[in-house]
Amino acid sequence: MLNFIRKPFGYEPILTKEDLKKSTKKKVEKASDWKGVLSRIWKLVDEQRFLLIIVLLLVVVSSALSLLGPYMIGIIIDKYITQSVFVGLAKMIGLLVIVYVFLSISLYMQSYWMIGIAQQTIYRLRTGLFEHLQKLPVSFFDKRQHGELMSRMTNDIENVSQTLNSSFIQVFSSVLTLVGTTVVMLLLSPLLTAVTLTIVPFMYFAMRWITKRTSKLFKEQQQAVGDLNGMIEETISGQRIVKAFSQESRMLEEFTVKSERLKRTGFWALTYSGFIPKVMNLLNNTSFALVAAVGGVLAYKGSVTIGEIVIFTEYARQFTRPLNDLANQFNTVLSAIAGAERVFSIMDEPAEVDAANENKDYQLKGNVTFEHVTFRYNKEDETPTIQDVSFHVEAGKIVALVGATGAGKTTIMQLLARFYEVNEGTILIDGIPMENLPRFTLRSQTAFVLQDPFLFEMTVKENIRYGKLNATDEQLIDAAKQANAHDFIMKLPDGYDTILSADGGEISQGQKQLLSIARALVADPAILLLDEATSSIDTVTELKIQEALEYLMEGRTSFVIAHRLNTVRKADLVFVMEQGKLIEAGSQKDLLEKQGTYYKMLTNSKI
């Protein structure tokens, strides 16, 4: 049958027998993880214990009322309809209506409250994930696609939300109904109960066959969604580069491959899971036919009444209905567990370990010392990115970092911002080991002006204030004037209240840079990290930026990645990096007199 399906739709099978064996083994090995995931979700739900208890009590009430209804129908048939007792019939019908009204109210209230519980739980989960993301090191984000992380924040959490909204009550109610129905059927007729239970083994083996395939497929589907989202996010963010290099067709091909993978995985996940309701309906109808046939024979022999047959057929349907519901909800639960695993895997990533708060209010002077610092981005790398680097910079000095691409200049900046931890050696700020300074203390007194400035989708005023959230409007305007940004800001449609689009698309690169300088000025940092801010800027704007940078660097310890001689001339110290090592250090005059590497770089016009 599956081969027949594949041909008209053109879907290749993605699960071989070997895959299924691996999937089965993996399922056994990861059973404890599944329990762990469910346990962690339960802890989040359990925080609303009182309301949850009320919901569960309502589920018990609704299950009892759903069992009472068919029983009353049987009594109505045997005692009132067949006996033509119309007064009693009217009373019983009135009671039956009341039962079903209360059943409807109970179902509505438990659904209403459960939605509230689910949304509050998902709120905590989403907030917890986002809060944890803020605590993760930069190295974590360097190794992850941003779109894939967004998929975990949205798609995966939404899967958990849908399961809590509907499946939680459905599963609990189905189990109660199943147990209650079985007990009542045994009391009515053990023989007919045995006939009804004959379908259970068939259901078990059908479910086992299907879930072997769906458990792996749903997890692959979630991964495929994450990969596709990551690729889309990267493509949209880098759209200018894509168009500049005419790579639209290649990106379309890559999108097609990832989309095809998601299509195939989703097709087979839904195809296999789609068998469940069909198989269950077949078995339900088979069970109903068997009960009707055997019940008819018993009624013919006088062993049971017509009312009892009606009661039992209703209970037989109620017995198979929760089995059907459980089977249908199983796929939803599988998808939710796969999503929750991906969410919790992020939340289990180790957060940045920070120092105690005794230095939280410490005011940095800006003395920086590297003592035999060695660093690798990947610990397994044989060659360090920077190796045995030592230097001391007094507060207020300007340091120019020069060297070829890959020499380690940017890594020095990354370590100074404590985006990464050194593997060997020590970095001291004002004589205090960096690891003993809380990151908030270090970063709140360190400012960055990068080669490619980043602006948020908010007003100009809010973008500048990002450097210091409690800055007054007067301080913002002063900073903008010092950064030579005030004039162009006032020409914007709403001045400082102009809302910039994502990454400031409607203003020039130079204007973005001036805003980033204003943001740094507002922060009033002790340490300034500059990645050559005047590259790729026109001459007029460069002069404005250079003037603003000189004002910004005045009296502050500044590390500047220098690509132009103009920057180096204004530096107090020049550090020459080569293959991760600091090979020369000193004033420009000293290095020129030495006629070493720096002298050769100038002679060959490499700066």
C-alpha angles and dihedrals in degrees: 000000000000091000088054090053094048096056102058094040097040096227117149117217112257098188120071125183088260090054091052092050090050090046091052092048091046091050091055092047093048098043090105089054090054090052089048092052092049090046092053092048089049091053089056092048093044091065086079093049099146095053090042091055090053090051092050091049089052089051089054091049093048091047090051092048091049088054093046095055099066091043090056090048090056091050091048091054097045101038105028114019098042090040093045092231098156099174092054089042091057092049093048092048089051090051090047090053090050090051092053093044090054089045090055092047091048092050092048095048095047090049092047094050094041091055088054091049091047094049093047090049092049089047089057092045094048093044091047091051094048091046090051091049088059090056097050120102123254089248089068092058092044089063098044134073108242092219090054090054089048089053090058091049092051118016099034095045090046089056089055090047093054091050093051091045096054116000099055095062092036094055094045092045092047093052092049092046091047093052094042093047092049092052093049093046091052090052092049100043127345089193095056089043090056089050090052093048092056089086094057097083090050090051091049095052092043091052092046092052093049099042092052086068103033096051092062094038096053091052091049089048091055090049091048091052090051093049092048092048090049092052092047092050092049093047094050093045091049097039093125091055092046091054095039091058095036093240096144093113093049092049089049090052091050090048090049092053093050093041090049090053091051091046094051094044092046092046095054094040090054093039094055094040089047089065090068100073091040094052092042093051090050092051091044092054091044090052092048091050092050093048091047092049097046091040091052091054091049091048090050089054091047095244092125136019127243090249091054090051090052091048092049096047089052091049090046088056090046089050094054095038095067089045088053091046092049090050092050093046091049091075092049090050091048091053091047093050090050089051094044091050090056091048095047091046087064093044089052092057109112112259124222110282109229133198125254117278098249090102095041095112095037113134111222119226093192106245107150127193130180114196114193092317117187123178139180124186088211116035091215092060112111095207115059119228088227122014131202095334116177130173143132125223121189120223115277096022124130115226122194116205112205133175144102123301109286093023092123102260096127091044089059088055092047092052093047089055088046092234085139133026120238117249095211135010130021139275115209127196111197087344093305117118107247092235088061092058117082110242090237090059092048099042097040087060096041123077132194131211106183132194089245106037119208123219127188128230094261138090123304088246093054092047091055092043089055086086091061118008096200095051115129124236089251091056090049093052092046090051091049091051092049089050092051088241100112097084097054091041091057089053092058116102095259100016112220090358093059110125111228120214122237108312092355097283095172097058129064127262091251092051090051088053092051090052091050089052090050088050090053092048091054090053089057092208129195091212124042125196116196127184102197098289098188099059116115091017128124118251098254093048090043090060090052092048092046091052091048092048092052089054090046095050095047109119093356131108102249131189112194127187098218125208096158132059092229090067094048094051091062094049123105091208134024120206115196113205124196126174092338096312131108100232101168135021133172144081119319090250093053093047093049091050089050090055093208131131095317091051090051091049091055092044091052091045094242091142 
